[in-house]
Amino acid sequence: MEYNLNVEGETVAVSVQEEDRDRFSARIGDREYSVEKIGLMDGLLILSVNGKQTGIGIGDPDGGRDVVINGCPCFVNDDSMQPRGRGGRRPAGKASNMVTPPMPAVVVRVMVNEGDTVSEGQPVAVVSAMKMETTLYAPFGGRVVSINAAEGDKVSPGDILVDIEKVGE
């Protein structure tokens, strides 16, 4: 199957070949991925991607899906399924300044403070779920506007742990 996914305003060509009900391979650009579904519960999809387990939080707004991968939220829709002439998707970047957990978890550590300057890809928090720790990263460089969670807090997908303001905005 071929898809043209729109991820926060950028179109990405994706080719997917199903191997069986819970396994498929995907090609995104020149990269190949082997994917296996581990579990699905309450808006959380657990996948093994090239042997590395990851949790993906999924919401279902009109015209697409809110997806949270490694704490970085984005809005995804299939351009080939969207009616033309409708503005069904959220403006690009609407949620991209927020760091959220990929699954229900407990905050292990917050690695930044309000007012800190962060770089794209800098670790900002660590959460633990299902005996697995996940590091959440800054989606871009900017300034930490607020910290909304502390060590030991129980959090869910969509909870904003760290709010970052882009530099120059």
DRENDO-1510 file (C-alpha; in Angstrom, 1 decimal, always signed):
<recs>
REC; n; res; u; v; w
REC; 1; MET; +0.0; +0.0; +0.0 .
REC; 2; GLU; +1.2; +3.5; -0.8 .
REC; 3; TYR; +0.4; +6.5; +1.3 .
REC; 4; ASN; +1.1; +10.2; +1.2 .
REC; 5; LEU; +1.0; +11.3; +4.8 .
REC; 6; ASN; +0.8; +14.9; +5.8 .
REC; 7; VAL; +2.8; +15.3; +9.0 .
REC; 8; GLU; +2.5; +18.8; +10.5 .
REC; 9; GLY; +2.3; +20.3; +7.0 .
REC; 10; GLU; +5.0; +18.2; +5.3 .
REC; 11; THR; +4.0; +15.4; +2.8 .
REC; 12; VAL; +5.8; +12.1; +3.3 .
REC; 13; ALA; +5.6; +9.2; +0.9 .
REC; 14; VAL; +5.2; +5.9; +2.8 .
REC; 15; SER; +5.1; +2.4; +1.3 .
REC; 16; VAL; +3.8; -0.4; +3.6 .
REC; 17; GLN; +3.8; -4.2; +2.9 .
REC; 18; GLU; +1.8; -6.4; +5.3 .
REC; 19; GLU; +3.6; -9.6; +6.3 .
REC; 20; ASP; +0.9; -10.9; +8.6 .
REC; 21; ARG; -1.8; -9.5; +10.9 .
REC; 22; ASP; +0.7; -8.0; +13.4 .
REC; 23; ARG; +3.8; -7.5; +11.2 .
REC; 24; PHE; +4.6; -5.2; +8.3 .
REC; 25; SER; +7.6; -3.5; +6.7 .
REC; 26; ALA; +7.6; +0.1; +5.8 .
REC; 27; ARG; +9.7; +2.3; +3.5 .
REC; 28; ILE; +9.9; +6.0; +4.3 .
REC; 29; GLY; +12.2; +7.7; +1.8 .
REC; 30; ASP; +15.3; +5.5; +1.5 .
REC; 31; ARG; +14.8; +4.0; +5.0 .
REC; 32; GLU; +13.4; +0.5; +5.7 .
REC; 33; TYR; +11.6; -0.4; +8.9 .
REC; 34; SER; +10.4; -3.8; +10.3 .
REC; 35; VAL; +7.4; -3.2; +12.5 .
REC; 36; GLU; +5.6; -5.5; +14.8 .
REC; 37; LYS; +2.5; -4.7; +16.8 .
REC; 38; ILE; +3.0; -5.6; +20.5 .
REC; 39; GLY; -0.2; -4.3; +22.0 .
REC; 40; LEU; -3.1; -1.8; +21.8 .
REC; 41; MET; -4.9; -0.3; +24.7 .
REC; 42; ASP; -6.8; +3.0; +25.4 .
REC; 43; GLY; -5.3; +5.1; +22.6 .
REC; 44; LEU; -1.8; +3.6; +23.0 .
REC; 45; LEU; -0.2; +1.4; +20.4 .
REC; 46; ILE; +3.0; -0.5; +21.5 .
REC; 47; LEU; +5.2; -1.3; +18.5 .
REC; 48; SER; +8.6; -2.9; +18.0 .
REC; 49; VAL; +10.4; -0.9; +15.2 .
REC; 50; ASN; +13.6; -2.5; +14.0 .
REC; 51; GLY; +13.7; -4.4; +17.3 .
REC; 52; LYS; +13.2; -1.3; +19.5 .
REC; 53; GLN; +10.0; -1.1; +21.5 .
REC; 54; THR; +8.2; +2.3; +21.4 .
REC; 55; GLY; +4.8; +3.5; +22.6 .
REC; 56; ILE; +2.7; +5.7; +20.4 .
REC; 57; GLY; -0.2; +7.7; +21.8 .
REC; 58; ILE; -3.1; +8.1; +19.3 .
REC; 59; GLY; -6.0; +10.6; +19.4 .
REC; 60; ASP; -8.7; +10.8; +16.7 .
REC; 61; PRO; -9.7; +14.4; +15.9 .
REC; 62; ASP; -11.7; +15.2; +12.7 .
REC; 63; GLY; -9.7; +14.8; +9.5 .
REC; 64; GLY; -6.7; +13.0; +10.9 .
REC; 65; ARG; -4.9; +11.7; +14.0 .
REC; 66; ASP; -3.0; +13.3; +16.8 .
REC; 67; VAL; +0.1; +11.1; +17.3 .
REC; 68; VAL; +2.6; +11.3; +20.1 .
REC; 69; ILE; +5.9; +9.5; +19.4 .
REC; 70; ASN; +8.6; +9.7; +22.1 .
REC; 71; GLY; +6.8; +12.6; +23.7 .
REC; 72; CYS; +6.7; +14.7; +20.5 .
REC; 73; PRO; +3.1; +15.3; +19.4 .
REC; 74; CYS; +2.2; +15.8; +15.7 .
REC; 75; PHE; -0.9; +15.8; +13.5 .
REC; 76; VAL; -1.0; +13.2; +10.7 .
REC; 77; ASN; -3.5; +12.6; +8.0 .
REC; 78; ASP; -3.5; +10.7; +4.7 .
REC; 79; ASP; -3.6; +13.3; +1.9 .
REC; 80; SER; -5.0; +10.8; -0.5 .
REC; 81; MET; -8.0; +10.3; +1.7 .
REC; 82; GLN; -8.7; +14.0; +2.4 .
REC; 83; PRO; -11.4; +15.7; +0.4 .
REC; 84; ARG; -9.8; +18.6; -1.6 .
REC; 85; GLY; -10.8; +22.1; -0.7 .
REC; 86; ARG; -11.4; +21.4; +3.0 .
REC; 87; GLY; -9.2; +22.7; +5.7 .
REC; 88; GLY; -9.6; +19.6; +7.8 .
REC; 89; ARG; -6.3; +19.6; +9.5 .
REC; 90; ARG; -5.0; +21.7; +12.4 .
REC; 91; PRO; -2.5; +24.4; +11.4 .
REC; 92; ALA; +1.1; +23.1; +11.4 .
REC; 93; GLY; +2.9; +23.4; +14.7 .
REC; 94; LYS; -0.2; +23.8; +16.8 .
REC; 95; ALA; +0.9; +21.2; +19.4 .
REC; 96; SER; +4.6; +20.9; +18.5 .
REC; 97; ASN; +5.8; +23.1; +21.4 .
REC; 98; MET; +4.6; +20.6; +24.0 .
REC; 99; VAL; +6.4; +17.5; +25.3 .
REC; 100; THR; +3.9; +14.8; +26.3 .
REC; 101; PRO; +4.3; +11.1; +27.3 .
REC; 102; PRO; +3.7; +8.5; +24.7 .
REC; 103; MET; +1.7; +6.3; +27.1 .
REC; 104; PRO; +0.3; +6.3; +30.6 .
REC; 105; ALA; +3.5; +6.6; +32.7 .
REC; 106; VAL; +5.2; +7.9; +35.9 .
REC; 107; VAL; +7.6; +10.8; +35.7 .
REC; 108; VAL; +11.1; +9.5; +36.7 .
REC; 109; ARG; +13.1; +12.7; +36.1 .
REC; 110; VAL; +12.6; +16.3; +34.7 .
REC; 111; MET; +15.9; +17.4; +33.3 .
REC; 112; VAL; +15.2; +21.1; +32.6 .
REC; 113; ASN; +13.9; +24.1; +34.6 .
REC; 114; GLU; +11.5; +26.9; +33.6 .
REC; 115; GLY; +13.5; +29.5; +31.7 .
REC; 116; ASP; +16.2; +27.1; +30.4 .
REC; 117; THR; +17.2; +27.3; +26.8 .
REC; 118; VAL; +17.1; +23.9; +25.1 .
REC; 119; SER; +18.4; +22.6; +21.8 .
REC; 120; GLU; +16.5; +20.4; +19.4 .
REC; 121; GLY; +16.8; +16.8; +20.5 .
REC; 122; GLN; +18.0; +17.6; +24.0 .
REC; 123; PRO; +16.6; +15.3; +26.7 .
REC; 124; VAL; +14.0; +17.1; +28.8 .
REC; 125; ALA; +12.3; +14.4; +30.8 .
REC; 126; VAL; +12.2; +10.6; +31.5 .
REC; 127; VAL; +9.0; +8.6; +32.1 .
REC; 128; SER; +8.6; +5.0; +33.0 .
REC; 129; ALA; +5.8; +2.6; +31.8 .
REC; 130; MET; +5.6; -1.1; +31.7 .
REC; 131; LYS; +9.0; -1.5; +33.3 .
REC; 132; MET; +10.5; +0.6; +30.5 .
REC; 133; GLU; +12.0; +4.1; +30.7 .
REC; 134; THR; +11.5; +6.5; +27.8 .
REC; 135; THR; +13.4; +9.7; +27.4 .
REC; 136; LEU; +11.4; +12.6; +26.0 .
REC; 137; TYR; +13.3; +15.2; +23.8 .
REC; 138; ALA; +12.8; +18.8; +22.9 .
REC; 139; PRO; +11.2; +18.9; +19.4 .
REC; 140; PHE; +13.2; +22.1; +18.5 .
REC; 141; GLY; +15.4; +24.7; +20.1 .
REC; 142; GLY; +13.8; +27.2; +22.4 .
REC; 143; ARG; +13.0; +28.3; +25.9 .
REC; 144; VAL; +11.2; +26.3; +28.5 .
REC; 145; VAL; +8.0; +28.2; +29.3 .
REC; 146; SER; +6.6; +25.9; +31.9 .
REC; 147; ILE; +7.2; +22.6; +33.7 .
REC; 148; ASN; +3.9; +20.9; +34.5 .
REC; 149; ALA; +5.0; +17.6; +36.1 .
REC; 150; ALA; +7.3; +16.5; +38.9 .
REC; 151; GLU; +9.1; +13.3; +39.7 .
REC; 152; GLY; +6.6; +10.6; +40.8 .
REC; 153; ASP; +3.6; +12.2; +39.0 .
REC; 154; LYS; +1.3; +9.8; +37.0 .
REC; 155; VAL; +0.8; +11.2; +33.5 .
REC; 156; SER; -1.1; +10.2; +30.3 .
REC; 157; PRO; -0.7; +10.9; +26.6 .
REC; 158; GLY; -1.8; +14.5; +26.0 .
REC; 159; ASP; -0.6; +15.7; +29.4 .
REC; 160; ILE; +1.9; +18.5; +28.8 .
REC; 161; LEU; +5.0; +17.8; +30.8 .
REC; 162; VAL; +7.2; +20.5; +29.4 .
REC; 163; ASP; +6.1; +23.5; +27.3 .
REC; 164; ILE; +8.7; +25.0; +25.0 .
REC; 165; GLU; +8.6; +28.3; +23.1 .
REC; 166; LYS; +10.6; +28.4; +19.8 .
REC; 167; VAL; +13.5; +30.8; +19.8 .
REC; 168; GLY; +12.5; +33.9; +17.8 .
REC; 169; GLU; +8.8; +33.6; +18.3 .
</recs>
